Amino acid sequence: MYSEDLTVLFEILRPQNFRNVQSNLKTTQKTTQKTTQKTTQKIIDPILENPQISRKEISVMLGDMSEDGVKYHLTKLQKEKKLKRIGAAKGGYWKILIPNQLKKTKEK
């Protein structure tokens, strides 16, 4: 079994295969980055329209993302200092901290 594992590893490390692995990794990274940007914009758009919007309302508007998914992305945006919640969960509002960067994406 050990020799089979080594054979597979050596096959991957052959120059042409290694280039393919590197290329696939770069493609995956680009795709992930684009998907993340699209998801971020999907979350931001409803906030631009209504800063008092709730996670649940964003989830309902998007239709393809759970409330937990929205919560995850909102938390991520807050950690990245792109978004801030002002006030309480009820009665508060979202403040976009880097509006120009996020609005540019919306205009494209």
Phi and psi in radians as a Rosetta constraint file:
Dihedral C 1 N 2 CA 2 C 2 CIRCULARHARMONIC -1.053 0.35
Dihedral N 2 CA 2 C 2 N 3 CIRCULARHARMONIC -0.751 0.35
Dihedral C 2 N 3 CA 3 C 3 CIRCULARHARMONIC -1.173 0.35
Dihedral N 3 CA 3 C 3 N 4 CIRCULARHARMONIC -0.583 0.35
Dihedral C 3 N 4 CA 4 C 4 CIRCULARHARMONIC -1.131 0.35
Dihedral N 4 CA 4 C 4 N 5 CIRCULARHARMONIC -0.711 0.35
Dihedral C 4 N 5 CA 5 C 5 CIRCULARHARMONIC -1.094 0.35
Dihedral N 5 CA 5 C 5 N 6 CIRCULARHARMONIC -0.730 0.35
Dihedral C 5 N 6 CA 6 C 6 CIRCULARHARMONIC -1.140 0.35
Dihedral N 6 CA 6 C 6 N 7 CIRCULARHARMONIC -0.678 0.35
Dihedral C 6 N 7 CA 7 C 7 CIRCULARHARMONIC -1.072 0.35
Dihedral N 7 CA 7 C 7 N 8 CIRCULARHARMONIC -0.772 0.35
Dihedral C 7 N 8 CA 8 C 8 CIRCULARHARMONIC -1.108 0.35
Dihedral N 8 CA 8 C 8 N 9 CIRCULARHARMONIC -0.772 0.35
Dihedral C 8 N 9 CA 9 C 9 CIRCULARHARMONIC -1.072 0.35
Dihedral N 9 CA 9 C 9 N 10 CIRCULARHARMONIC -0.800 0.35
Dihedral C 9 N 10 CA 10 C 10 CIRCULARHARMONIC -1.111 0.35
Dihedral N 10 CA 10 C 10 N 11 CIRCULARHARMONIC -0.626 0.35
Dihedral C 10 N 11 CA 11 C 11 CIRCULARHARMONIC -1.116 0.35
Dihedral N 11 CA 11 C 11 N 12 CIRCULARHARMONIC -0.727 0.35
Dihedral C 11 N 12 CA 12 C 12 CIRCULARHARMONIC -1.133 0.35
Dihedral N 12 CA 12 C 12 N 13 CIRCULARHARMONIC -0.661 0.35
Dihedral C 12 N 13 CA 13 C 13 CIRCULARHARMONIC -1.421 0.35
Dihedral N 13 CA 13 C 13 N 14 CIRCULARHARMONIC -0.096 0.35
Dihedral C 13 N 14 CA 14 C 14 CIRCULARHARMONIC -1.023 0.35
Dihedral N 14 CA 14 C 14 N 15 CIRCULARHARMONIC 2.477 0.35
Dihedral C 14 N 15 CA 15 C 15 CIRCULARHARMONIC -0.851 0.35
Dihedral N 15 CA 15 C 15 N 16 CIRCULARHARMONIC -0.842 0.35
Dihedral C 15 N 16 CA 16 C 16 CIRCULARHARMONIC -1.195 0.35
Dihedral N 16 CA 16 C 16 N 17 CIRCULARHARMONIC -0.619 0.35
Dihedral C 16 N 17 CA 17 C 17 CIRCULARHARMONIC -1.237 0.35
Dihedral N 17 CA 17 C 17 N 18 CIRCULARHARMONIC -0.665 0.35
Dihedral C 17 N 18 CA 18 C 18 CIRCULARHARMONIC -1.095 0.35
Dihedral N 18 CA 18 C 18 N 19 CIRCULARHARMONIC -0.705 0.35
Dihedral C 18 N 19 CA 19 C 19 CIRCULARHARMONIC -1.093 0.35
Dihedral N 19 CA 19 C 19 N 20 CIRCULARHARMONIC -0.693 0.35
Dihedral C 19 N 20 CA 20 C 20 CIRCULARHARMONIC -1.112 0.35
Dihedral N 20 CA 20 C 20 N 21 CIRCULARHARMONIC -0.731 0.35
Dihedral C 20 N 21 CA 21 C 21 CIRCULARHARMONIC -1.103 0.35
Dihedral N 21 CA 21 C 21 N 22 CIRCULARHARMONIC -0.769 0.35
Dihedral C 21 N 22 CA 22 C 22 CIRCULARHARMONIC -1.082 0.35
Dihedral N 22 CA 22 C 22 N 23 CIRCULARHARMONIC -0.755 0.35
Dihedral C 22 N 23 CA 23 C 23 CIRCULARHARMONIC -1.107 0.35
Dihedral N 23 CA 23 C 23 N 24 CIRCULARHARMONIC -0.773 0.35
Dihedral C 23 N 24 CA 24 C 24 CIRCULARHARMONIC -1.101 0.35
Dihedral N 24 CA 24 C 24 N 25 CIRCULARHARMONIC -0.661 0.35
Dihedral C 24 N 25 CA 25 C 25 CIRCULARHARMONIC -1.125 0.35
Dihedral N 25 CA 25 C 25 N 26 CIRCULARHARMONIC -0.769 0.35
Dihedral C 25 N 26 CA 26 C 26 CIRCULARHARMONIC -1.094 0.35
Dihedral N 26 CA 26 C 26 N 27 CIRCULARHARMONIC -0.743 0.35
Dihedral C 26 N 27 CA 27 C 27 CIRCULARHARMONIC -1.086 0.35
Dihedral N 27 CA 27 C 27 N 28 CIRCULARHARMONIC -0.773 0.35
Dihedral C 27 N 28 CA 28 C 28 CIRCULARHARMONIC -1.070 0.35
Dihedral N 28 CA 28 C 28 N 29 CIRCULARHARMONIC -0.743 0.35
Dihedral C 28 N 29 CA 29 C 29 CIRCULARHARMONIC -1.120 0.35
Dihedral N 29 CA 29 C 29 N 30 CIRCULARHARMONIC -0.730 0.35
Dihedral C 29 N 30 CA 30 C 30 CIRCULARHARMONIC -1.130 0.35
Dihedral N 30 CA 30 C 30 N 31 CIRCULARHARMONIC -0.757 0.35
Dihedral C 30 N 31 CA 31 C 31 CIRCULARHARMONIC -1.098 0.35
Dihedral N 31 CA 31 C 31 N 32 CIRCULARHARMONIC -0.765 0.35
Dihedral C 31 N 32 CA 32 C 32 CIRCULARHARMONIC -1.071 0.35
Dihedral N 32 CA 32 C 32 N 33 CIRCULARHARMONIC -0.741 0.35
Dihedral C 32 N 33 CA 33 C 33 CIRCULARHARMONIC -1.110 0.35
Dihedral N 33 CA 33 C 33 N 34 CIRCULARHARMONIC -0.767 0.35
Dihedral C 33 N 34 CA 34 C 34 CIRCULARHARMONIC -1.132 0.35
Dihedral N 34 CA 34 C 34 N 35 CIRCULARHARMONIC -0.740 0.35
Dihedral C 34 N 35 CA 35 C 35 CIRCULARHARMONIC -1.102 0.35
Dihedral N 35 CA 35 C 35 N 36 CIRCULARHARMONIC -0.741 0.35
Dihedral C 35 N 36 CA 36 C 36 CIRCULARHARMONIC -1.088 0.35
Dihedral N 36 CA 36 C 36 N 37 CIRCULARHARMONIC -0.741 0.35
Dihedral C 36 N 37 CA 37 C 37 CIRCULARHARMONIC -1.098 0.35
Dihedral N 37 CA 37 C 37 N 38 CIRCULARHARMONIC -0.746 0.35
Dihedral C 37 N 38 CA 38 C 38 CIRCULARHARMONIC -1.130 0.35
Dihedral N 38 CA 38 C 38 N 39 CIRCULARHARMONIC -0.747 0.35
Dihedral C 38 N 39 CA 39 C 39 CIRCULARHARMONIC -1.121 0.35
Dihedral N 39 CA 39 C 39 N 40 CIRCULARHARMONIC -0.754 0.35
Dihedral C 39 N 40 CA 40 C 40 CIRCULARHARMONIC -1.017 0.35
Dihedral N 40 CA 40 C 40 N 41 CIRCULARHARMONIC -0.779 0.35
Dihedral C 40 N 41 CA 41 C 41 CIRCULARHARMONIC -1.176 0.35
Dihedral N 41 CA 41 C 41 N 42 CIRCULARHARMONIC -0.638 0.35
Dihedral C 41 N 42 CA 42 C 42 CIRCULARHARMONIC -1.077 0.35
Dihedral N 42 CA 42 C 42 N 43 CIRCULARHARMONIC -0.593 0.35
Dihedral C 42 N 43 CA 43 C 43 CIRCULARHARMONIC -1.328 0.35
Dihedral N 43 CA 43 C 43 N 44 CIRCULARHARMONIC -0.696 0.35
Dihedral C 43 N 44 CA 44 C 44 CIRCULARHARMONIC -1.260 0.35
Dihedral N 44 CA 44 C 44 N 45 CIRCULARHARMONIC -0.671 0.35
Dihedral C 44 N 45 CA 45 C 45 CIRCULARHARMONIC -0.917 0.35
Dihedral N 45 CA 45 C 45 N 46 CIRCULARHARMONIC -0.875 0.35
Dihedral C 45 N 46 CA 46 C 46 CIRCULARHARMONIC -1.107 0.35
Dihedral N 46 CA 46 C 46 N 47 CIRCULARHARMONIC -0.546 0.35
Dihedral C 46 N 47 CA 47 C 47 CIRCULARHARMONIC -1.203 0.35
Dihedral N 47 CA 47 C 47 N 48 CIRCULARHARMONIC -0.666 0.35
Dihedral C 47 N 48 CA 48 C 48 CIRCULARHARMONIC -1.070 0.35
Dihedral N 48 CA 48 C 48 N 49 CIRCULARHARMONIC -0.657 0.35
Dihedral C 48 N 49 CA 49 C 49 CIRCULARHARMONIC -1.312 0.35
Dihedral N 49 CA 49 C 49 N 50 CIRCULARHARMONIC -0.610 0.35
Dihedral C 49 N 50 CA 50 C 50 CIRCULARHARMONIC -2.615 0.35
Dihedral N 50 CA 50 C 50 N 51 CIRCULARHARMONIC 1.633 0.35
Dihedral C 50 N 51 CA 51 C 51 CIRCULARHARMONIC -1.065 0.35
Dihedral N 51 CA 51 C 51 N 52 CIRCULARHARMONIC -0.333 0.35
Dihedral C 51 N 52 CA 52 C 52 CIRCULARHARMONIC -1.518 0.35
Dihedral N 52 CA 52 C 52 N 53 CIRCULARHARMONIC 0.062 0.35
Dihedral C 52 N 53 CA 53 C 53 CIRCULARHARMONIC -1.079 0.35
Dihedral N 53 CA 53 C 53 N 54 CIRCULARHARMONIC 2.546 0.35
Dihedral C 53 N 54 CA 54 C 54 CIRCULARHARMONIC -1.661 0.35
Dihedral N 54 CA 54 C 54 N 55 CIRCULARHARMONIC 2.892 0.35
Dihedral C 54 N 55 CA 55 C 55 CIRCULARHARMONIC -1.013 0.35
Dihedral N 55 CA 55 C 55 N 56 CIRCULARHARMONIC -0.756 0.35
Dihedral C 55 N 56 CA 56 C 56 CIRCULARHARMONIC -1.091 0.35
Dihedral N 56 CA 56 C 56 N 57 CIRCULARHARMONIC -0.753 0.35
Dihedral C 56 N 57 CA 57 C 57 CIRCULARHARMONIC -1.120 0.35
Dihedral N 57 CA 57 C 57 N 58 CIRCULARHARMONIC -0.682 0.35
Dihedral C 57 N 58 CA 58 C 58 CIRCULARHARMONIC -1.089 0.35
Dihedral N 58 CA 58 C 58 N 59 CIRCULARHARMONIC -0.789 0.35
Dihedral C 58 N 59 CA 59 C 59 CIRCULARHARMONIC -1.022 0.35
Dihedral N 59 CA 59 C 59 N 60 CIRCULARHARMONIC -0.784 0.35
Dihedral C 59 N 60 CA 60 C 60 CIRCULARHARMONIC -1.130 0.35
Dihedral N 60 CA 60 C 60 N 61 CIRCULARHARMONIC -0.739 0.35
Dihedral C 60 N 61 CA 61 C 61 CIRCULARHARMONIC -1.100 0.35
Dihedral N 61 CA 61 C 61 N 62 CIRCULARHARMONIC -0.714 0.35
Dihedral C 61 N 62 CA 62 C 62 CIRCULARHARMONIC -1.298 0.35
Dihedral N 62 CA 62 C 62 N 63 CIRCULARHARMONIC -0.674 0.35
Dihedral C 62 N 63 CA 63 C 63 CIRCULARHARMONIC 1.357 0.35
Dihedral N 63 CA 63 C 63 N 64 CIRCULARHARMONIC -0.502 0.35
Dihedral C 63 N 64 CA 64 C 64 CIRCULARHARMONIC -1.942 0.35
Dihedral N 64 CA 64 C 64 N 65 CIRCULARHARMONIC 0.249 0.35
Dihedral C 64 N 65 CA 65 C 65 CIRCULARHARMONIC -2.374 0.35
Dihedral N 65 CA 65 C 65 N 66 CIRCULARHARMONIC 2.312 0.35
Dihedral C 65 N 66 CA 66 C 66 CIRCULARHARMONIC -1.249 0.35
Dihedral N 66 CA 66 C 66 N 67 CIRCULARHARMONIC 2.880 0.35
Dihedral C 66 N 67 CA 67 C 67 CIRCULARHARMONIC -1.071 0.35
Dihedral N 67 CA 67 C 67 N 68 CIRCULARHARMONIC -0.648 0.35
Dihedral C 67 N 68 CA 68 C 68 CIRCULARHARMONIC -1.143 0.35
Dihedral N 68 CA 68 C 68 N 69 CIRCULARHARMONIC -0.642 0.35
Dihedral C 68 N 69 CA 69 C 69 CIRCULARHARMONIC -1.112 0.35
Dihedral N 69 CA 69 C 69 N 70 CIRCULARHARMONIC -0.745 0.35
Dihedral C 69 N 70 CA 70 C 70 CIRCULARHARMONIC -1.093 0.35
Dihedral N 70 CA 70 C 70 N 71 CIRCULARHARMONIC -0.771 0.35
Dihedral C 70 N 71 CA 71 C 71 CIRCULARHARMONIC -1.029 0.35
Dihedral N 71 CA 71 C 71 N 72 CIRCULARHARMONIC -0.768 0.35
Dihedral C 71 N 72 CA 72 C 72 CIRCULARHARMONIC -1.000 0.35
Dihedral N 72 CA 72 C 72 N 73 CIRCULARHARMONIC -0.850 0.35
Dihedral C 72 N 73 CA 73 C 73 CIRCULARHARMONIC -1.223 0.35
Dihedral N 73 CA 73 C 73 N 74 CIRCULARHARMONIC -0.639 0.35
Dihedral C 73 N 74 CA 74 C 74 CIRCULARHARMONIC -1.108 0.35
Dihedral N 74 CA 74 C 74 N 75 CIRCULARHARMONIC -0.760 0.35
Dihedral C 74 N 75 CA 75 C 75 CIRCULARHARMONIC -1.093 0.35
Dihedral N 75 CA 75 C 75 N 76 CIRCULARHARMONIC -0.735 0.35
Dihedral C 75 N 76 CA 76 C 76 CIRCULARHARMONIC -1.079 0.35
Dihedral N 76 CA 76 C 76 N 77 CIRCULARHARMONIC -0.781 0.35
Dihedral C 76 N 77 CA 77 C 77 CIRCULARHARMONIC -1.113 0.35
Dihedral N 77 CA 77 C 77 N 78 CIRCULARHARMONIC -0.626 0.35
Dihedral C 77 N 78 CA 78 C 78 CIRCULARHARMONIC -1.172 0.35
Dihedral N 78 CA 78 C 78 N 79 CIRCULARHARMONIC -0.732 0.35
Dihedral C 78 N 79 CA 79 C 79 CIRCULARHARMONIC -1.136 0.35
Dihedral N 79 CA 79 C 79 N 80 CIRCULARHARMONIC -0.558 0.35
Dihedral C 79 N 80 CA 80 C 80 CIRCULARHARMONIC -1.429 0.35
Dihedral N 80 CA 80 C 80 N 81 CIRCULARHARMONIC 0.041 0.35
Dihedral C 80 N 81 CA 81 C 81 CIRCULARHARMONIC 1.058 0.35
Dihedral N 81 CA 81 C 81 N 82 CIRCULARHARMONIC 0.604 0.35
Dihedral C 81 N 82 CA 82 C 82 CIRCULARHARMONIC -1.781 0.35
Dihedral N 82 CA 82 C 82 N 83 CIRCULARHARMONIC -0.278 0.35
Dihedral C 82 N 83 CA 83 C 83 CIRCULARHARMONIC -2.572 0.35
Dihedral N 83 CA 83 C 83 N 84 CIRCULARHARMONIC 2.528 0.35
Dihedral C 83 N 84 CA 84 C 84 CIRCULARHARMONIC -2.443 0.35
Dihedral N 84 CA 84 C 84 N 85 CIRCULARHARMONIC 2.450 0.35
Dihedral C 84 N 85 CA 85 C 85 CIRCULARHARMONIC -1.636 0.35
Dihedral N 85 CA 85 C 85 N 86 CIRCULARHARMONIC 2.155 0.35
Dihedral C 85 N 86 CA 86 C 86 CIRCULARHARMONIC -1.850 0.35
Dihedral N 86 CA 86 C 86 N 87 CIRCULARHARMONIC 2.182 0.35
Dihedral C 86 N 87 CA 87 C 87 CIRCULARHARMONIC 1.529 0.35
Dihedral N 87 CA 87 C 87 N 88 CIRCULARHARMONIC -2.980 0.35
Dihedral C 87 N 88 CA 88 C 88 CIRCULARHARMONIC -1.321 0.35
Dihedral N 88 CA 88 C 88 N 89 CIRCULARHARMONIC 2.929 0.35
Dihedral C 88 N 89 CA 89 C 89 CIRCULARHARMONIC -1.017 0.35
Dihedral N 89 CA 89 C 89 N 90 CIRCULARHARMONIC -0.708 0.35
Dihedral C 89 N 90 CA 90 C 90 CIRCULARHARMONIC -1.806 0.35
Dihedral N 90 CA 90 C 90 N 91 CIRCULARHARMONIC 2.197 0.35
Dihedral C 90 N 91 CA 91 C 91 CIRCULARHARMONIC 1.643 0.35
Dihedral N 91 CA 91 C 91 N 92 CIRCULARHARMONIC -0.140 0.35
Dihedral C 91 N 92 CA 92 C 92 CIRCULARHARMONIC -1.555 0.35
Dihedral N 92 CA 92 C 92 N 93 CIRCULARHARMONIC -3.012 0.35
Dihedral C 92 N 93 CA 93 C 93 CIRCULARHARMONIC -2.627 0.35
Dihedral N 93 CA 93 C 93 N 94 CIRCULARHARMONIC 2.847 0.35
Dihedral C 93 N 94 CA 94 C 94 CIRCULARHARMONIC -1.636 0.35
Dihedral N 94 CA 94 C 94 N 95 CIRCULARHARMONIC 2.381 0.35
Dihedral C 94 N 95 CA 95 C 95 CIRCULARHARMONIC -2.056 0.35
Dihedral N 95 CA 95 C 95 N 96 CIRCULARHARMONIC 2.141 0.35
Dihedral C 95 N 96 CA 96 C 96 CIRCULARHARMONIC -1.466 0.35
Dihedral N 96 CA 96 C 96 N 97 CIRCULARHARMONIC 2.139 0.35
Dihedral C 96 N 97 CA 97 C 97 CIRCULARHARMONIC -1.527 0.35
Dihedral N 97 CA 97 C 97 N 98 CIRCULARHARMONIC -0.380 0.35
Dihedral C 97 N 98 CA 98 C 98 CIRCULARHARMONIC -2.209 0.35
Dihedral N 98 CA 98 C 98 N 99 CIRCULARHARMONIC 1.164 0.35
Dihedral C 98 N 99 CA 99 C 99 CIRCULARHARMONIC -1.119 0.35
Dihedral N 99 CA 99 C 99 N 100 CIRCULARHARMONIC -0.670 0.35
Dihedral C 99 N 100 CA 100 C 100 CIRCULARHARMONIC -1.103 0.35
Dihedral N 100 CA 100 C 100 N 101 CIRCULARHARMONIC -0.753 0.35
Dihedral C 100 N 101 CA 101 C 101 CIRCULARHARMONIC -1.088 0.35
Dihedral N 101 CA 101 C 101 N 102 CIRCULARHARMONIC -0.742 0.35
Dihedral C 101 N 102 CA 102 C 102 CIRCULARHARMONIC -1.337 0.35
Dihedral N 102 CA 102 C 102 N 103 CIRCULARHARMONIC -0.616 0.35
Dihedral C 102 N 103 CA 103 C 103 CIRCULARHARMONIC -1.210 0.35
Dihedral N 103 CA 103 C 103 N 104 CIRCULARHARMONIC -0.583 0.35
Dihedral C 103 N 104 CA 104 C 104 CIRCULARHARMONIC -1.018 0.35
Dihedral N 104 CA 104 C 104 N 105 CIRCULARHARMONIC -0.731 0.35
Dihedral C 104 N 105 CA 105 C 105 CIRCULARHARMONIC -1.075 0.35
Dihedral N 105 CA 105 C 105 N 106 CIRCULARHARMONIC -0.670 0.35
Dihedral C 105 N 106 CA 106 C 106 CIRCULARHARMONIC -1.175 0.35
Dihedral N 106 CA 106 C 106 N 107 CIRCULARHARMONIC -0.605 0.35
Dihedral C 106 N 107 CA 107 C 107 CIRCULARHARMONIC -1.289 0.35
Dihedral N 107 CA 107 C 107 N 108 CIRCULARHARMONIC -0.340 0.35
